[in-house]
Amino acid sequence: MAEPRAQPAPLGARLGRAFSIRLYSVLGVQEEERRPVFLLFAFSFFAGLAVVFYETAAYSLFLSRFDADKLPWIYIGASLLIILCGSLYIYVEQRLRFEHLLLITFGGLGVGVLLLLILNTLTPGAWPTILVALWSDTIAMLVGLAFWSLSGRLLTLRQGKRLFTLASTGEVIAGIIGGASIALLVRLIGTQYLLLVTVFSFILCVILLRVISSSYPKRLCRSEEEYDAPEADEESLAEGDRGPERHAWNSRYMMLLGGLAGLSLFGYYFVDFLFYQLAATRFPDEESLAAFLGLFFAAVGVVNLLFKTLVAGRLLNRFGMTFGLLFLPLLVFGGSLIALSVGLASTETVLFFSLVAMIKLLDSVARISVDEPAVVLLYQPLPVHFRLSAQARIESLGEPVAGIAAAGLMLLANALWDVAALQILYMLLAVVAAWALIAAALRSEYWVMLGKALSRRNLGEGAHMALDSHSLTMLAKRLESPHIGEVLYLLDLFEQEQHELLEEALRTLLMRQEREIRLDVLKRIERLGLSSLETNVRALMKRTTDPRLLGACIRTYTAITFADIVDEIVPYLNHPEPLIRRNAMVGLLRSGGIEGVLIAGERFFAMVNSNNPRLRLLAAEVLGEVGIRNFYRPLLSLFKDPYRQVRQAAFEAAGKLGNRRLWPPLADSLGIKPLRRTAEQALIQAGPSALPELWRLYNSTGQSRDVRLSIIRICAHQCNDAGNRLLLNAVTDIDQPIRHQALKSLRRCFYQARDQRERQQLERTARIELTHAAWILATTKDRRLGRRFPQLLKDLRNKMRLIRQRLFMVLSLVYNPKEIRKLEKHYHAGDREKRAYALEVLGKLLLNDPLAQVFVMFDDIPDSERLEHLLESHPLETRNAGQHVNEVIAGRHEGLSFWTQCTALYEVGKYRYQDYYPAVLQALRSPEKVVRETAVWTISRLRPEQALDIVKPLQHDRAANVRAVAHYIVSRH
């Protein structure tokens, strides 16, 4: 029976999908970016709604109950709250997973606003409105921190340059829609119930955060650098290593940055105070003030949207840093002058209020669209390790302190002179003039710092945008630098920004004499496909005699030209220099058309079948450089080449080709020690497609430890579900090196147990480690062991240290990895207080948890007591230390490495312990050649009269070092 045909989607759905695809295409959003951009946009929208409704309600309620002269007190309280909440946010951020931090932040904001609404509704008096007003700036700060942190994890920096502005447009649209609807909502529900709309907005933000965290769990993980760098900085500061940082903070550039931030905030608060003072006078009742503020915020949103999308970017790219730093202060200065000239006649007119409102609107728009992106650029010349801390300190501490100072100045002036609107404008003009002067000085200092950063080659990207076009144009002058590293670093910047000067820069640099620069330029031209530089590349190809440069020119020329190149390139196939022949063959096979492929292919197969290993090596290199997936068959024969260098080149080519048919023979080569590393790198390059073959190989009967370790190392570079499943199986392996490498690989992938089954596998790993620890403690408790086997005792104690390390790894895969790493660091710090803190926190963390049994390994108790605790849940067949040593020598204890076995064998031979002779004979059957070699030497020391008969067969051992020792002993007899 035929299956029913699928019903087509409704016309409306198809039209909607077509429209959304077209819209994303117009906005420059690629297919894989659509969902994260949409989620970020929605999150920005609802967070923006929360901010606009809360701010309108907060200021309307406050100004309807208090005079505007009290606003400076709100500024002071809000600044103190920002410092407190910002510090708390940073503290908690170091201890929670990122998604949990955001959920707690927005859930807490929603609950907090709801409590403020209840308090404001049920409590008589005006003091609850003070609390509402105090939280306005703090909420805006936390929302901004959360959005940009989330954006930085969902989008890469390259994506961010294109999409950050688009994603953040949701906040602007929220301002427009929310502001326009406030007048209606106030009439329907009243001003204070705008806080309820804020609560609903925060609830929607929490729901979106849950969707984002479930859709992109790995993107929300921190990087390795995020785990370690902050702790290292904190540690170095604690130890007093503040020299370089103190110098950086005391530099002229940092002082100017701090002055700019402070004066900018002074201007913001003066404009804000003047605006709300006049608005409260003109709209004395709560509802009319809320309606006006709603319309005002909607107007700000409309102008912001138009200015940001149509004007700001073009102006920044056209005029660069000068425009970015001076635009806002000059705009405010000009507007203040006009308002002052009108206000000298009367401050009660509608015109004067309109001009002040216009200054507030322009300040709000220009501050977001122009000033903030320009200020972000100012941090880029700072050293990378110092840049983020400098920005965080200025924004979370310096700016609130400046806000307190500005509010204090307004309160002092009001107390002394009864400050009115005109006096505020006079102070504003003075502040803005100083602001503009510092901005001009900082612009000049910026170019000095940028030059130094370029020389150090540590210039990086800012938080949300990279160097502007004007800055890059200025930096282009440094392409003439005699320092090769500086020139190449500049080219990276130009290519990263896709700057219009890149092509001309490459054309000019082809004329430089330094070979390294020319080779780098040719690679870029080939990679970018710049056919407009074909003539320049061809001219260089005709005149150069340098083999490396000529080979690069041939390859680049064939890649970018549209002309018939066969006749021009074929003569290079006979060139005496192998490098030139290789590049000519690669060029023809890639870009020579049918004729070029036929001619080059004939030469290529002649090389594959040649008796000369150098030609076969060249053939393997050519296949790797060509990189065409279907050209894989010659590699199957080159995999079996008798010369190791040829096989290694074939392995490297296989990784570049990425054809699945190459994975089985490549995986089988992991068992060949000289080729293992090359095969590993090729399989890492192969990506997830090779994992099924690796899974088969890992689970094959009798597989060696070395091959399994190689497979685990390969999986550590994949960090996907298939690779993690293989690693999870490996963490319960009885072989200690396998477990150790698997746990290390899972932690490298930032893996976290997702369900009960995966957690149970990690609990089983912990039980294996604890059983092994009990065995070691039972062995080392015998005091005679230290006298008879000092090196073995030292090795076993080191094994206990590794067991604790693996248990910390297990905990980091179950609990917050950041917190576990910190506890591990404190545990090993050597400081009694830090160790006690780590044990206290660890004890609370593991309370009533199946993993609580691992705490006995960290607790400060005697080893005898630790052993008794372990034996209660992990009993041993025997606790006799002598039998345990026999197990080590004979290799019967699977949890130990072969180096421990060699250590015990060496000490038996060194001190001639005859009672262990039977175990030494068993060691001769070990698969590890080093163990067999040591056992042969030990037998010759214990029973020299019997050694000859035992050792003679080992002269034919498969391991060269074992044969050599056997020959030596036989020759002595």
MONORHU-V500907 format. One record per run of one state. SS is the DSSP state (H for helix, E for strand, - for the rest). FROM is the first residue (numbers start at 0). TO is the last residue. If there is no record, write none. Layout:
ss=[SS & SS]
from=[FROM & FROM]
to=[TO & TO]
This chain:
ss=[- & H & - & H & - & H & - & H & - & H & - & H & - & H & - & H & - & H & - & H & - & H & - & H & - & H & - & H & - & H & - & H & - & H & - & H & - & H & - & H & - & H & - & H & - & H & - & H & - & H & - & H & - & H & - & H & - & H & - & H & - & H & - & H & - & H & - & H & - & H & - & H & - & H & - & H & - & H & - & H & - & H & - & H & - & H & - & H & - & H & -]
from=[0 & 10 & 27 & 30 & 65 & 67 & 93 & 97 & 122 & 126 & 134 & 135 & 154 & 156 & 189 & 193 & 215 & 223 & 238 & 242 & 249 & 251 & 282 & 285 & 343 & 349 & 378 & 383 & 417 & 420 & 456 & 468 & 480 & 483 & 497 & 501 & 509 & 514 & 528 & 530 & 543 & 546 & 560 & 565 & 574 & 577 & 591 & 592 & 608 & 612 & 626 & 632 & 638 & 643 & 657 & 659 & 671 & 672 & 698 & 704 & 716 & 720 & 730 & 735 & 748 & 755 & 780 & 782 & 788 & 789 & 814 & 816 & 827 & 831 & 845 & 849 & 857 & 862 & 873 & 880 & 890 & 897 & 911 & 913 & 923 & 928 & 942 & 943 & 956 & 959 & 972]
to=[9 & 26 & 29 & 64 & 66 & 92 & 96 & 121 & 125 & 133 & 134 & 153 & 155 & 188 & 192 & 214 & 222 & 237 & 241 & 248 & 250 & 281 & 284 & 342 & 348 & 377 & 382 & 416 & 419 & 455 & 467 & 479 & 482 & 496 & 500 & 508 & 513 & 527 & 529 & 542 & 545 & 559 & 564 & 573 & 576 & 590 & 591 & 607 & 611 & 625 & 631 & 637 & 642 & 656 & 658 & 670 & 671 & 697 & 703 & 715 & 719 & 729 & 734 & 747 & 754 & 779 & 781 & 787 & 788 & 813 & 815 & 826 & 830 & 844 & 848 & 856 & 861 & 872 & 879 & 889 & 896 & 910 & 912 & 922 & 927 & 941 & 942 & 955 & 958 & 971 & 972]
